[in-house]
């Protein structure tokens, strides 16, 4: 039976968000992106959003207590009852333990592997629409009109944590705090490593295969 309670791991820019959106259409379960939850909370000016802003702008990991509160609230919604795709959470062993403590089941961990020399240009060239959140890339997926979203004609921008100054910090933070989660979940036999390079369709096919075994 195909797993439907999933975690996607991978360095910043590995393609977790892109592949999650494909998976939600196939599996019929929601993509729960902590990055999206945090950005929405920040835009809305909520207490959690304001607390997270300084960490996000510096490219640092948001404290566990803030992220756990947002994720737990989201998983309590009815559309997550049949499964979910956790994108960007957990990021630390403490967060993984928090999932266990809150009775949140994980059936499969997909680890998207992409080398740093590929991740850096992916991140540096990424542009996001301020209005609808669509993602583009100045080299690989440019907008038809520079600075204008193809989907809603909103303004595109480079996130502060995609800047050349912050990217190295994000990569180091991933190696130090998130990569050890592979070992954490490998002990349970639920990790599947997937090559995150190449054509998006091929990567997606590899992910589906990983959910079936």
N, C-alpha and C positions, 0 to 999 in steps of 0.2 A: 504494500500500500504506500502511495506517495505521501511523504511527510508534508505537513501543512503548518507546523509550528516551528518557525525557522529563525536563525540568526545568520546574517551575512557579515563576515569579517573581511578585512582588507584595508590596506593603507589608504590615506586620503587621496581621492582621484582614481581609485581602483575600479570604479564602476558600480558600486553598491546601489546608488540611487537609481541609475539607469536600469539595471537588471531587476531591481525590486518592482519598478513600475510594470515591467513585462510580466513578472511572476504574479502580481496581483490579478492581472487579467486572466491568466491561465488557471490559477488556483482558486480564485474567487474569495480571497481573504485580503484584509487591508494591509498596506505597507505602513509601518509605523516608524517614521524617520525622526530620530531625536533631534537631528539638525533642523528639520522643518518645525517640529514642536517648539524648539527653543526660539527660532526666528519669529514664529507666529506670536509667541509670548512676548518677545522683545518689541515687535511692532505694536502689539496691543497695549504695551506699557504695564503688563501685569507685574506683580511683585517678583515672581520667579524670573520673568523676562529681564527686568532691570538688574537683578542680581547676576544673571548670566552674561549680560552684555560685555562687561569688562574682560571676562575670560575669553569670550568668543572673538572679540576684536584683536586680542593679543595672540590668538592661535593656540591658546592653552585649553586643556580639558576642563569642562565645567564640573564642579564638585558633584560627587555621587548623590548627595541628598537632594539636589535640585533636579537632576535627571530622573532619579527614581520616582520622585513625586509626580512628574509629568507623565512618565511611562505608565505608572500604575493607574493613574486617572484615565488614560487613553485605553488601556486594555480592559477596563471595566465597561466599556461601551458595547452594545449588543453585536455590532458587526465583527467583533474580534472573538466571538464565542467559538467559531469553527476553526480558528487558526489565525495566524498573523505572521508578518515578515518584519522582524526587528532589524532596522537599518540604522547602524551607528550606536547600537546599544546591545549588550553591555560593552563598555570600553575598558573596564578594569576588572580584576578578580573580585574586588569588593562588590561591584555592581552585579557580577554573575552570581555571587552568593546572595545578593538581595533578591534576585529572581527566585532562587530556591526558597528563601525565607518567606516570600509572598505567594508561594505555591504556583508559580508561573512555569509551565512545562515547556521544555525545548526538545524537539524531536531530531533536528538536524542542524548542524553548523557548517555552512559553506564558506570556505576560506579562499577568497579570490587573491591569487598571487600575481603581483605585477612589480617588476624591479623599479627602484627609485629613479633610474635614468629615464624611465618612461613616465613615471608619475609627475615629475617636476614640470615638464612642458604641458602635460594635461591640465594641471592645476593653474599654471601661470596664464594659460590662454583661455580659461573658462570665463564665460560671461553669463550672468543671470538676469532675467527680466524682473524688474521691480514690481510689476503688476501681477503677472500670472505665475511667476517662478520658473518658467521654461529655461532650459539650459542650452547654451551654445558654446562654440569654441572658435577663436579667431582663425585657426588654421584648419581644423578638422570638420567643423560644422558652423561656418560663419552665417550671420544674418544677411538677408538680401541687401538691406540698407544698414550701414555701420551704425551701431548704437540703438537700433530700432528692432524690437521683437517681431519675428515673423508671425507669431501666433496672435498677439493682441495689439501690436504696435506700441507697446509700452517701452520705456527706456531700459536698456541693458546696462549692466555695470559689473565691475570686478569686485568681488567680496574682499573685505579687508584681510581675511585669513587666506586668500589666494595670492597675496602679494609676494614678491620675490624675497622680501625680508622675513616673512612669517612662515613660508613653506618649509624651510629647513627645521624650524621649531616643531611644526606639525608632524613631520616625518620622524623626528627623534622621539616625540611624545608617543607616537604609535608603537615604535619599536620597544620602548621602555615599559609602557603600561598596558598596551592592548595585545601585542603579539603573544605574550604569555597565555592568553586565553585559549590559544590553540591547544596547548598542553592541558589546560584545565578541562576542556571538553573532550580531548582525545582519550583521556582516562575513562570516559564513559562510552567510547566507541562510536560517537555520533559526528565526528569531524570528517568532512570530505573536501579535499584540496582541489581547486579548479584553476586552470590557467586563465588569467584574466586579460591576456593579450590577444589581439587579432580582431577579426570581424565580430560585431555584436551578436549576430545571429548564431555564430559558432559558439560563442561564449555562453549564450542562453541555452543552447542545446546541451552543452556540457553540464550546466547547472541542473537542468531537468533530469539528466541521467544520474546526477549525484543524489537527487531527492528520491530516486527509485531504488537505491541500493544501500 
